[in-house]
């Protein structure tokens, strides 16, 4: 990577002073804690305005876009802010084992692949996906229904999206190792997870590459086969990357979308009474979570194409901008004028602009999450939190908002009871 001398001088200062705006930067990893993240973002807004200087892992400088209008500007102005990380003026600071590298690398040269993935996902039958989700939900609930207690994050919320997506990709849950794939996805795509992320990605790559090879010789009506058979003729590497994107980057946010929604239903009387009484749909509860407790907190990212000014900040060519999804959704300038969060669909949880999550992907995520929550309420109608709400612990992450565990209790179900 190359850059001019002035930029190099600007970004080679010591940590803290080396952020794009000079001093005053905060480490993004230190933002996450037990308190509501909206309060953290409000403090940053009060100190820095709509765009704040931050430090990524290894004290790599970046900008965090906190404002709703500013984030929309960044994501729509592709002539000023690109998705191509090759422009980054900080590559000289990035070691091979940098924890955030997978999140940056998967954006490189992704436009062609993303277009194909979007077209393939449009071919997915939503009714078939819902049927699969209900079948998977029934199988998962049956494993713990007779106990009267369960930890929903591990037993249900994380497992259901993965098993549904694996089946839509034409993978065999047992033969293709869905459990092992889930473990490796947590290590590889979860920044805070224990384990070697590079080794986990190698195992994920080998596992999916074997599926791609099998589908080349024996195609079927599934996502992998359609990626292989697309007129654009993606390479095996591109197909593998596409499958990782579909399964990996969709599984964790969808899992926490399910968990955060169930948490809302079990802790907020306003929602619990209305949903269980039939006066408010699960869809509206899911939508409020995307506004006020979004699983995707911050995303990497965009890179400035040239020097520009954003919210009074001088952003240099090659600077990295972190998209503050949750911060923008909680921007008081927007919330003061917006309709009720459960009915307003203008949130930014799925991104914004030309490079937002493709509509088919968001629609499929909605089907998975909605079906998971509905099936749980139908099968276990008296489900309740099994601990004090204040005892629940949120993941200490600046990137993902989700519970570490969600213990629940309910009337035990007999072994012969019907499936959800």
Buried (B, 14 or more C-beta within 10 A) or exposed (E): EEBEEEBEEBBEEEEBEBBBBEEEBBBBBEBBEEEBBBEBBBEBBEEBBBBBBBBBBBBBBBBBBBBBBBBBBBBBBBEBBBBBBEBBBBBEBBEEEBBBBBBBBBBEBBEEBBEBBBBBBEEBEEEEBBEBBBBBBBBBBBEBBEEBEBBBBBBBBBBBBBBBBBBBBBBEBEEBBBEEBBBBBBBBBBBBBEEEBEEBBEBBBEBBBBBBEBBBEEBEEBBBBBBBEBEEEBEEEBBBBBBBBBBBBBBBBBBBBBBBBBBBBBEBEEBBEBBBEEEBBBBBBBBBBBBBBBBBBBBBBBBBBEEBEBBEBEBBBBBBBBBBBBBBBBBEEBBEEBEEBBEBEEBBBBBBBEBBBBEBBBBBBBBBBBBBBBBBBBBBEEBEBBEEEEEBEBBEBBBBBBBEEBBBBBEBBEEEEEBB
